């Protein structure tokens, strides 16, 4: 029983360390923009191929969220769908267990 | 890990689509079989797939000063294997290419191969290697999750390096450059993801040990050992 909450404690420590690392990086690293690594990757592609980033065009026409707010909304929607699935099933299992 | 639309020459898009499609078809076939044989598998699929939805929506900051997202494929890989995981990843990646301009339809094949095929395959290999040993199941879940995440980004780097070899040093040196952007950013995220999903697995073991035994995900002895230890 001594190890009952080992994983919970480890998770809390890991998330705590992660946040501290972020705050440290954010305050010390100059030029840290925290943009997506996808963008950094595309920048390197432009560099390696000698073509300007603006000159890459979608092969298949693509809809782009018109603003960051709408993008954030759609990402939140994706996470919400996942959250509903996870929460719903855990609730269902708890119900099954209590009934048995 | 998304390669952006238009940033991969069409020949490479085609190659990755050709690799991705059979994996998806195998996944759909396996999915039908699992759900037909056991109705209890559906909730487990909901939880493991749900975490792919949640975690791949979270773009987290990392020590390199850029942001990246975990993949969340570990639990699904352990529970249902790499091919069914490919199908779930394909759904998420399709949503992101249609509505978020993350990835795109032409590069979808390449993105499915990195997140849904190679990452889960590496994770599945680790799982099979450790399943019947004395290694604790939570350590197994941690390793599978963290490495499936890491290898997703290693694969993205490789896909880009193959398409864009550097003028000096060729594929190898551009692979190193892409790894510098994708893989190093990913290390802390993969470790945190591994620990979090190990904790989630603890709750699945606590609530629904019978389904894990029934689907032969872990042996009864191992599940009981994990239950009595925590």
Interface residues (C-beta under 8 A of the other chain):
Chain A: X3 X4 X6 X7 X8 X10 X11 X14 X15 X18 X21 X22 X25 X26 X29 X31 X32 X33 X34 X35 X36 X37 X38 X39 X40 X41 X42 X44 X45 X48 X49 X56 X57 X58 X59 X60 X62 X63 X64 X65 X71 X74 X75 X76 X78 X79 X81 X82 X83 X84 X85 X86 X88 X89 X90 X92 X93 X94 X96 X97
Chain B: X1 X2 X3 X4 X5 X6 X7 X10 X13 X43 X44 X46 X47 X49 X50 X51 X52 X53 X54 X55 X56 X57 X58 X59 X60 X61 X62 X63 X64 X65 X66 X67 X68 X92 X95 X96 X97 X98 X99 X100 X101 X102 X104 X105 X106 X138 X156 X160 X164 X165 X166 X167 X174 X177 X178 X181 X182 X185 X186 X188 X191 X192 X195 X196 X198 X199 X202 X203 X207 X208 X229 X230
